[in-house]
Amino acid sequence: MSSFDQFAVSSSPSEAARTTVAKLGAGDFHDRWEQSRQVADLGDAALDDLLAMLQDSECDWEARWFAARALGEFDRPEVIAALVNTFATTTDEDLRQAMAAALTQIGPGAIAALGEQLAQPELRPAAVQALARIHHPATIPWLKLAMADARSPVRATALDALSAFADLTLLPIVQQGLADPAAAVRAAAIRGLLGLRLGLPAQQLIDALTPLLGDADERVAQQAAYALGRLSSAAAAAPLLQLLQAPGTPEALQIFAVQALSWQNTATALEGLIQAWDWLELPARLALVQGLAAVASDQRSRATAALANWLQLLPPTAENSTLRRHLVLALGQVGDSVLESELRSLLHDPDPGVQLHAEAALRQLQTQSV
């Protein structure tokens, strides 16, 4: 019998598992990563040694991290208890995050144990993050509790996780979030409201979102514009069009409003966008041109006429070069063959860039006509 065979006979599964787990504590990160894959294949035979490594405070951080990662495969009461205990007692935030990730991997079986950690303010941020990643209705009561935390990142994380359930019974919490003093929470509430849109009257959504177009935090205003863009109605277009015409609307918010109206893809939105052209800054005009290039077929003739008109009105100066190029390209994208003669005339435009875009537009027209 060979020495290898003798070892195979004398070595029990538990001894082999102990040897493999022990190797998690040695070598570089790559070596340990490869070793952890072998540990995962050992199953229950490695469980006791992984638990011992996890709870050994003298063991180095990386070994305990790998032990936690492996233990995430075991939905066992003793594993959950060990992970939660380490989560609650370690002073190393990175290691705490590793425990949270393992508990998240276990999933529903770890929800109650994680939820109980919310009672400790210092553990609440990591516990909420872990609960948020377990998409299960049992997390809802715990996430509701987290909404009372004084820290806005905790409230925003909890509200985003609650919103993912699209549960109309959570509407009061979402509405409360719309008035939260923290911008991150208000933005999360807008996302939550959008998730409930199929169960709410459109006007209720519009009434809730419209005031937030003037939010002091521009990112919240942008989020509100995005949400209104998902509501394809004349009533939802009206506040966005008013925003475009309002003096002093920030450039970035103009772009969001233009994009939102383009997504609505309605005759009301299209006509309003065309009328708003004179008030738009260059970046918003570029966004509008891109939006008109992708309008619905029943809006295409109106969009084509607007694009061609704007191109004719723009003198071939250096400051208009970028916009004129985009207009030419958009005319090719709408695919109207009546534009061919106009595009051919641009092959002799004073701007070489416009000439190149006219060539590309003509090729696109030919491709679409085949």
N, C-alpha and C positions, 0 to 999 in steps of 0.2 A: 504494500500500500504506500502511495507517495506521501510526502510530508503534507502536501495540500489536502489530500483526502483525510489524513489523520486529523488535521486541524478542523476540517468540515465536520467530522464525526464528533470531536470533543467539544467544539464550540457550540453552545446553545444559542437559540435565537435572541434571548435576552442579553447574552454576552456580546453577540455581534452588534446588537442595537446600542449597547452601552459604549462600545468602541466607536461606532459611527457617530453617536451624539457627542462623545468627548472630542472628536475632531472638529466640532463647531467652534471650540475654544482655541483653536490654533490655526496658524497660517494667515495669509492675506485675505482680503474680502472676496476675491475671485474663488479662492480655494474653499472658503466657507460657503459660498453660494452654491458651488457644485456639490459640496457635502450635504447641504440642506435638501437638495433634490433627492439624495439617497435616503435621508432621514424620513422624508415624506412617504417613501415607498415601504418603510418598515411598519407603518401603522401603529397598532396598539403596543407592539413590543418596545417602542421607543418612548411611550407616554410617560412612564415614571421618571426616566432620566431627563426628559425635556422639562418636566415640572420642577425637578430638583435644580436644573441649571437656571431656569427662569427665576426661582426664588432665592438663589444664592447671591446675596448682595456683594460677595467678594469676587464674583465672576465678572469678567470684563463686559463692558456695555455691548459690544458687537455680538458676543456669544448669546447674551440674553435677548438681543434683538432678533437673532435667527431662531432662538427657541420660541419666542412669541409668534414669529411668522409661521413656524411649523405647527404650533398649538392651535392656530386659527382653523386647522382642519378638523378639530375635535369638538363636537357639540356635546360636551360632558359637564355635569355640574361641578366636578372638581377642577376642571380646566377653567371654566368661567370664574369660579371662586378665586383661583390663583391669579388669573389675569386681572381681575378687579382689585384684588388685594395689592398687587404690584402697581397697578394704575393709581391707587389711592395713596400709596406710601412712598413711591419714588419721588425724589426731588429733581430728577432729570426730565425735562420737558420732552426731549426727543424720545426717551424710553417710554414716557407716558403715551406719546402719540403712537408708538409701536403697539402698546397694549390696546389702545383704542382701535387700531386697524385690525388687530387679531379678533377683538370682540365683534367688530363690524362684519368680519368674514364669517364668524359663527352665525350671525344673523339673529332671527327671532328669539332663539333661546337665550340670548344675552341681553335682551331689551330691558327686562326688569332690573337686572343687576346694574346696567349702565344708568338707568333712570334714577336709581337710588343715590348715585353719585352727584346728582344735581343739588342735593342738600348741602354740599360743600362748595362754597363759591369759587375756591381756587381750582376745583376739578371741573366746574361747570362748562367752561369753553370746550375742552377736549371731549367731554361726555356728550355735549350737544352735537359736535361735529360727527362723532361716531354714530349717534342715533339718527342723524340726518342722512347718513349713508345706508341705513337699513330701511328700505322702503316697505314698511309694514304698518298696517293700521294700529297695531299695539303701541307704536311710538307716539301717536297723536297726543294722548294725555300728558306725556312727559314733555313733549315739545311745547305744548300750551303753557306748562309751568315755566319753561325757560323764557317765555315772552315777558315775564315780569322782571327779568334780570336788568340791572342798571347799565350793563355794557351793551352798546349798540351792535357790535359784531355778533354777540350771542343772540340777540333778538333777530337780527337779519338772517343768521343761519337757521334759526328755528322757523322763521316765517317762510323762508324759501323751501324748507323741507315740508312744512305743512301745506304749502301751495301746490306741491307736486301731487297731492291726493285729489285735487279738483273737487273737493267736498263742499257743497253749498252751506253746510252747517258751520263751516269755518269763516263764512262771510263777515261776521262781526269782528273777528280778529284781523282780517284783511283790511276792513274799513278803519279799524283803529290804527293799523300800521300806516295808512295813507296820511295820517296826521302826526306821525311820530316825529320827534324833534331831530332825529338822525336821518340824514339823506340816504344812507345805505338801507335803512329799514323802509323808508318810503318807496325806494326803488324796488325792493323785494315785494312790497304790497302791490305795486303796479303789476308786477309779474304774476302775483297771485290772483289779482282781479282779472287779468287776461286769461288765466287758466280756468276761470269760472264763467267765461263769456257765453258758453253754450247753454247755461242754465239761467242766465239773467236777461232781462229786457235790454235791448241795445241802448235805449235812452238813459237807463240807469248807469250803464257803463260810461257813456259819453259825459253825463253830468258829473260823475266822479273823477274822470280823467282830465277834463278841460281845465279846471283850476290849476292843475299841476303843470300845465304848459308854461306857466309863469313862475314856477318854483325857483327859489333863490339858488338852488344847486342846479347847474345846467345839465348835469348827468341825469337828474330826476326828470327834468323837462324833456330831455331827449327820450327817456324811457316812456314817458307819457305819449309823446308823438308816435313812437314805434307802436304802442298799444292801439292808439286810434287808427293807425294805418291798417290794422288787422280787422277793422270794422268797415265793411264796404257799404256805406250809405251816405246820402247827401248830408244827413245830420252829423255824421262823424267827420266829413270833409270840412264842414263850415269852420270849426275852431282852428283847424290847421291852416286854412286859407286866411283867416283873420291874423294868425300868427305871422304868416309870410308878409302881409301888408302892414303890420305894425312897425313903426319906426324903432330902430335900435335893437331889433331881433338879432342876437349873436349869429355870426356866420355859421358856426357848427350846428346851431339849432335850425337855421334855415335849411341846411342840407338834410337833416333828419326829417323836417316837415315835408320837403320835396320828395324824399324817398318814400315816406309814409303815404303821401297822396298818390304816388306812382303805383304803390302796391295795391291801393284800392281799385285801380283800373276801372274807373267809372267815368261816364260822360261828365258828371258834375266836377269830379276831381280834375279831369283833363282840361276842361274849360277854365277852371280856376287857376290851374298851373300856367296855362298860356297867358292869361291876363296878368299873372304875377311876374312875368318875365322882367318887366322894367324895374321892379323893386329888388331883384335878386342880385347878390354879389356873384362874382365869377365862379367860385367853387359850387354854389348852389345852381347856377346855370348849367354847369357841366353835369351835375347830378340829374338835372331835369332832362337834358339832352339824352343821357343814358337811359333814363326812364321811358322817354317817348319812343326810343328805339325798340322797346319790348311791349308796346301796348297791345291790347286785344284787337283782333281782326276788325271788329266793328268800329273801332276808334282810329284805325290806321290812316284813313284819308285825312281826318282832321289833324292828326299828329304830323303827317307828311307835309301838309300845307304850312303848318306853323314852323317846322324845321326849315323848309325852303325859304320862307319869308324872313326868318331871322338871319339866314345865311346871306340873303340878298342885301339886307340892311347893314350888315357889318362891313366896313371898309377893310381892304386887305392890308392892314397895318400890323406891325410887330406885336402890339399889345393884344390884338384880336386873333393872333395866329393859333393859339391852342384851342380856343373856342371854335374857330372856323373848321379846324381839322376834325374835331369831334362831331360837329354838325354834318360834315361830309360823310363821315363814317356811319353816322346814324341814318342818313338817307339811304345808304346802301343796305343797312340792316332791315329797314322797314320793307324793302323788297318791292317797291312800286316801279314798274317798268317805264312809266311815263317820265321818270326822272332821268332816264338814260341820257337824253340830249343835254340836260343841264350839267350832269356829272362830266360828260365829255368836254364841255366848255371849260371845266375847271382843270383839265389837263394842261392848260396854258396859263394857269393862275400865277401871279407874281411870287407867291409863296411856294417854294419847292415841297414843303411838307404837305400843303393842301393838294398839290399835284399827286404825291404818292398816295394820299388817302383817297383821292378820286379814283385812282387806278384800282385800289383795293375794293372800293365801293362798287365799281363797275364789274369786277370779277365776282363779287358777291351777288350782284343782280343776275349775272349770267348763270351762276350756280343754282340760284333759286328758281330760275325760269325753266331749268332742265326737267 
